Amino acid sequence: MKKRAGVLVALGLATVMTMTTLVGCGNKGSSVAVSTKEAAKPEKISWYINVGLNTEQKYEEWKDEYKKKTGIELDYTPMNNNDYKQNLELAFASKKSPDVFNLAGADDLPRYASQGALADLTDLVKASGLITEENKAVWDGVTINGKIYGVPWEANTGTITYVRKDWLDKLGLKVPTTYDEYINMLKAFKTLPECKVPFTGAKLFEDGAVTYLKDFYQDATPEFTKVGDKWVDGLEQENMKAALQRMKDAYADGLIDQEIITNTTSAARDKWYAGGVGVFNYWAGTWNQSLEDRLKANVKDAQVVALPAIKELKYNIRVPAVTCISKDCKNIEGVFKYFIQYMHDGGEGQVLFENGVEGVHWKQDGDHATMLPNPQNPKEALPGAYNPAYARLTPMKDKTKSVVYDERVTKSLELLKKNGEQQIPQPTSKKLTKINGDLTKLKAKTIAAIVMGKASIDEGLKIYESESKNLGIDEVLKEMNGTK
């Protein structure tokens, strides 16, 4: 789920319908205490996922291999990321929830958990041996009030800023280390004939935008955030005014993509690939290699540098996406053992979920595995099957089955680790579940109006304060802070 750290997700009417329906599930997830050694093997498992192999990349062969190895039929069809959340919500609303599915750890996990929609996996996880000293911090990041409702899909990842190094060299500029140097770099990029947009991104608030705009938000966030021992609305904090001013100025000067409000992440990536963008914040890991290679396919002499965080900020290391089991699953123990535990077993299952099918998605190449060409772009190797091997939760027992990654992949992850700050999941709030869609739209509308110059910072925030109170944000904060 590559997609985003500590962010609220824009949700429409389907969310309200879904979460209202989920209230009927009860206030607590079902607790499971049976050892997986006693678990009966399921005949069939239904799975919702928004990343990984698609039709062109031969997911059917992967699904067949899973059945061949486990004897279990997998009910699974690739799903577009843009449709995933709504499809999952509608599945719950119609009481046809999948057995197993992925959720964003920062916000969707506590939201679904607060509605009693998720199986409590605490006992199963503790008995499984999946928690180790090496990955304990990852588990801590997805634990809610001492309970585990989801297994980390990957170890912690996040986004970093990528810059056109060939443009820096052409202009005689060094890599910026402060915000002033960063803005001057964008202004210099704008003077280049080949520069269409100095900085691009997708949205200003929703859909991961807070992470992608970290260079501008810096120490501020419009999301719910913890200050000291108290959860607050980040959009109403004093440091948000400076962040909004930075974005407002950069937008007015034409340094930020004028279409950022309507951009999708794929549209922003396409602009980067086309060669007219100077700066783009996106995921560390295999995306570093992809962003440069796809750019060079269009601009042969292009070079990319991953930027260490400028002085004013730390990159966001997101709360991991998690794999969850529905409370209504008929065989929670079996699904956990033969699906979730299997994908992190350090052996056969992990190879299948990380690399795919041997001879179809990868091949043995001496003492390591090599991914085969991506059918969608044969000049590139497949990035993997589902779970990212470069951020695996559990080690691979047979090292010869591990993929050797391009140094750009490993170096970008090292840069993130050195320059990043771990995010934490927000507390559960039933009130937030009810108003989340409207509140997200209000925050997005407020930020857009200010950045685009349609409202002053003070005017925009004053209107937001009034409208958010009408929605019930005070009750949300009381629930988050455990007060009455």
N, C-alpha and C positions, 0 to 999 in steps of 0.2 A: 504494500500500500504505500506507495511512494509519495505518497502524496502528502504530508503536512504536520507541524509541531505546535501543540498547545493552542489550537485555533477552534473557534466556534464555527459550526457548519450551517450554511443557509438552508433552512427547511421550510417547506410550504405546508399546505393544508394536509398533505398526506401524513406529515409528522404528527400533527395534532390528532388526526384520526387514529394513527397507529398507537401513539402513546396513551391515548384515552382508552383504546382497546386493551393495551398491555396492563393497565391498572387492574384489570380483572384477573391478571395472573397472580396477584398477591403482592405483598410488599417486600418479600424476601425471596431470593433465588432458592431453588431447591438445593438441599445439602446432600452431598454424596459422600459416603464414608466407606464404600465397599472397595476392597483391594482389586486392582485391575487383573490380578492373577485369577480371580474368580469370574471375570467378565465374560459374558457370552459373546461370541463373534456375531456381528450384525450381518444380515444377508444383503442389506442395501443401506447406503449412506447418502443423504442429500447434502450438497455443499454449495454455498454462495461465496464467490471470490471475485475481486475486481482487478487483480493483477495476474501476470503469468501468461502461459501459452494460450494462443488463440487458434482459430481454425486453420489459418495459413501455416501456423507453426506446429501443426499436427498434434493438437491436444487430444484428439480421439485415440491416437496411438498411445499417448501417455495414460489415458483413462483405461484402455485395454490392459496395459502393463500393470497398473495398480490392481486390477481384478485378477490378473494372472498370478501376481505375487501374494495377494491376500485372500483371494476367493470371494471378495466383496464387490458387489456392483456399485458403481459410483454414479449418482444422479447429479450431473454437473454440466453446465454450459457456460462458456466464457461470457463475461458481462462487461459492457463498457463502463469505465469509471464514472462517467457523468450520470449514468442511469442507476448505478449500484445502490446508493443510499435509498432512493425512492423505491426501487424494487424490493429491497429488504424490508422497508417499512410497510409496504403494501402486503408483503407475504405475512408479516405478523398481524396486520390488521384483518386479513382474511383467514387468520388462524391456520395458515399453511406455512409456518416458519420452517426453514431448513434445519437439519440436525446440527450442522456446523457452519460457521461463517466468520468472516473477519470484521473487526471494528477498529476505528481510529481510537487509540488508547487515551488521548487527552480528554475528549469530550463525549464521544459516542459510548464508550465503555461505561463511564459513570451514569450516563443518561439511561441506557438500557438496564443497567444494574439496579438503578433506583426504582424501576418499574417492575422488578421481579421477573424480568424476561429471560434471565440467564441462569444456567445451572451453576451452583457453587462448586468450583473445582478444587477448593483448598485441600481437602484430604487426599484427593487423587493425585494432585501435583506433588504434595509432600511425600507421598508413598512411592512416587515414580522415579525419584532420583534425578529429576530434571534440574532441581535447584542445586547449584554448586557455589563454592566460594568465588569462583571466577565470574559467575553471572548473577550473583545475588543482588547487585545493584539494579540490574535490569528488572528483576522480579519485584523489588521494592517499588520501582516506578509504576507498576501496574496493580499494586495491592491497594484495595479500597477498604478502609476500616478493618484491616486485618484479614480480609477475604480476597481470594483469587477467583476472578470470574473469567479470565482469559489468559491464554498462554502466549507469551511474546512471539510474534511472527519472526522477529529478527532482533539482534542486539541493537543498541541505540544508534540511530543515524540522524542526519539533518542536512541542511542546505548551507552552501558557501557561495561566495561571489566569484564569478568567472569574468575575466577581462581580456580583451583583445591585445595581446602582448605586441603583435606586429604594429598596432596603432600607437602603442606607447613608444616603441622604438622609433617609429616614423616621426613622432613629435618630440623625441628626445626627453621623454618623461620617465620618471622612476615609478615603481609601484607605490601607490599612496598609502600612507600610514596614519593619516588623520582625516577627519571629515572635510576640512578646508582643502586639503590636497585632493581628496576624492571628488569634490565638486569642481575644482579647477580642471581635473582630468576630464570630467564629463563635458565641461565647456570647451575644452580643447578638441575633444572628439567631435563635437558638433561642427567644428570648422572644416572637417574633412569632407570632401565631395562624396566619398563612398558611405558616409555615415547617414543613415536614414533616421535612426533613433539612438541617442546616447545610452539610455537605459530602458529596458522593457521588462514587463512583468504581467501578471494576470490579477486584476481586481486591486482594491486598496484595503480590503478587510477580509472578506469571506474567501473560502476555498484555499486556505494556506497563505494568503497574501501577506499576513503579518510576518511570517517567516521570510518570504521572498523579498520583502521590503525592509529587512533588518537594518540595512545601511542607513535608512532614513528614520525608522522608528527608534533604533538604538536602545536606550534603557526604558523606553515606554512601550506599552502595549494597550490596545483598546479592548482586550479580552479581560475576563476575570483573572485576577492575579493576586498572589499572596504578598502582603507587605508586613514584615515582622511575623506575627502569629495571626494575622487577620486577613481574610479574603475581601477584596474590594473590586469595584468596577474600574478597570484600568482607564477607560475613556474619560473618567471624571477626576483623574489624578493630575497634579500640577505639571508633571513632566510631559504629559500628552500635548500640552499647548506648544511646546518647543518642537515636538515631533511633527505636529500638523503644520507648523510654520516652515519647517524644512521641506516637507513635501509640497506645500503650497508654492513656495518660492521656486523649487526645482521644476514643478509642472508649468508655472507661468513662464519660466525661462526656456521651455521646450527641451529640458534635459530628461524628463520622464515622458515615455510614450503617451501621446495624447489619446490613444485608444485603450489605455490600460484599464479603464472602467469596464469595457466590454470584452477585453481579451480573455480567452480561455488559456490554460497552460499550454495546450497544443499550438494555439495560434502564436503565443509568445515564443515557443521553441522554434516554430517555423521561421519567424522573423530573424531569430539568431542564426539558424542554419543558412538563411539566404545571404548573410554576410553584411547586413546593414546595421547591426547592433553592436555597441561597444561593451556593454556591461549587462550581465544576466546572472541573477542569483538562483541556483537550482541545486539539486541533490548531489551530495558527495558520493563517491563510489564509482560504479560503472558509468554513471552519467557524465563524469568528467571525460572519460574516453569518448563516449558517444557524442557529446557536445562538440568536441574538437574534430573528431573524424568526419562527422556529417557537415560541419562547417567547411572543412578542407575539401570536401567533395565539390563544393561550389566556389570556394576561394582557395586555390591551391597553396598560396603562400601564407595563409592565415596561421596565426599561432595564438595559443590560449594560455593564460596563467591563472592558477587558483590563488585568490587573494587572501593572505592572512587577515584576520579581522582588524579593522582600523581601531585606533586607540579608544574610541568612544563606546565600543560595544563588544559583546560576546555573541557568537553564533548560537542559534537554538539547537540543542540536541533533543530531539522530540521524544515524547513518551511513545514507546513502541506500539505499533499496531498489534492487535491480539487476535488469536483464534478462539472463538467462544462456542459453547454448545447451548442450544435452546433448552429452556426449562422443560419444554413439552416433548423433548426427545424421548423416545420410548426405551432407549438403551444407552444411557449416558456413559456408563462405565465402559461398554463395548466400543462406543465411538471414540472415547478418550484413548483407549488402549490401541485400537487398530487404525486410528487415523492421526490424532494429535501426537500421541507418544511415538507412533511409528515414524512420523515425519522428522522427529528429533532424536532418532535412535542411534545416531552415530554410525549406522551401517546401511543395510539395504534400503530401508525406507528413506533415510536422509539423502542418499545418493539419488533416489528417484525424484524427491521433491526439489532438490537443488539442481541436479544436472538434467534430469529427464530420462529418456529411454536410450540405452546404449545403441549406437548404430543409427539412431533416428535424430537424436538431439546432441549427442556427444560421442566421442570415441576415446579409447585408451591410447595414450601417447607416451609409452615408456613408463616413467615413474609418476605420471600425472594424467589428469583428464583434460581433454581439449574440447571445447564446444564447437559444434559444426556450424556452417553458415546459416544465417538467419534467412528463411525463405522470403521475408518481407523486404530484405535488403541483403542480398548474397555477398556484398562486399564486407559485411560485418558478421561477426560471430553472434550466435544466439546469446543473450545476456544470462540465460539460465532458464530453469523451468518455473519454479514458484518461489520457494524460500531463497533469499540471497545468500550465497555461500560466503561472500565477503563480510557479512555481518551475522554469521550463524550463531544461534543460541547455544548449541552444544558442539563439541569438537568432532571431527570425522576420525573414526578409529583407523581406517585404512587410508593413509595419507596419499596413496596413489590414485585415489578417486577424487582428490581435490583439484580444482581448476587453478592454474597458475595465472594470476591476473597481471595485466599491464600495470607498470609502476604508477601510472596516473591514478589508477583506482586506489591503490594502497596509500599513496602519498596524500590524496585528497581526504581520505578517512583519518589519516594521522593529523592532518591540518585541522580537521573538524574537532578531533579529540583535544588537541592542544588549545584551540581557540574557542571551544564551545562551552555551553552551560546547560546542564541537565534541566529539562522542564519536568513538571509534576502534573498529575491529573487533577482536574478540579473536583471538588467534593460533589456528592450527589445533591440534587435539588428537584423536588417534584414540581415546584412552581416554574423552574426554568424549563422543564420538559414541556409545560403547557404554553409558555410564551416564547420559546427559543426561536421559532421561525420569525415572529414579528420583531423580536429584539434584534436578531441578526440583520434583518432588513433595515431597521432603524439605525443601527450602528453604521452599516454600509452607506445608507443615504446621507447620514450626518457627515461622515468623513469625506464622501465624494463632493458634497456641496461646499465644504470648506476648501478642499484641495483645488477644486476647479474654480474657486473664486466667486461662487454664487452666494456665499455667506461668510461673514467674518468669523474668526475662531470663537470669540466670546458669544456672538449671536447664535452660532450653530450649536455650541455646547449648552447654552441656556435652554434652547428648544429641546435638545436631547434630554437634559435633566428632567424637564417637565414631562415629556412623553414617556420616558423610561419609568418614571414614578407611576404614571397612569397604568403602565403595563404590569407593574408589581415588582420592580427590581429590588425594592427594599425587602420584600419577603424572600426573594431569592438569596440575598446576602445573609439574612437571618438564618435561613436553612443551611447555607454553606458554612456558617460559623457556629452552628449548633446552638443558636440562641432562640428564645421564645419571645 
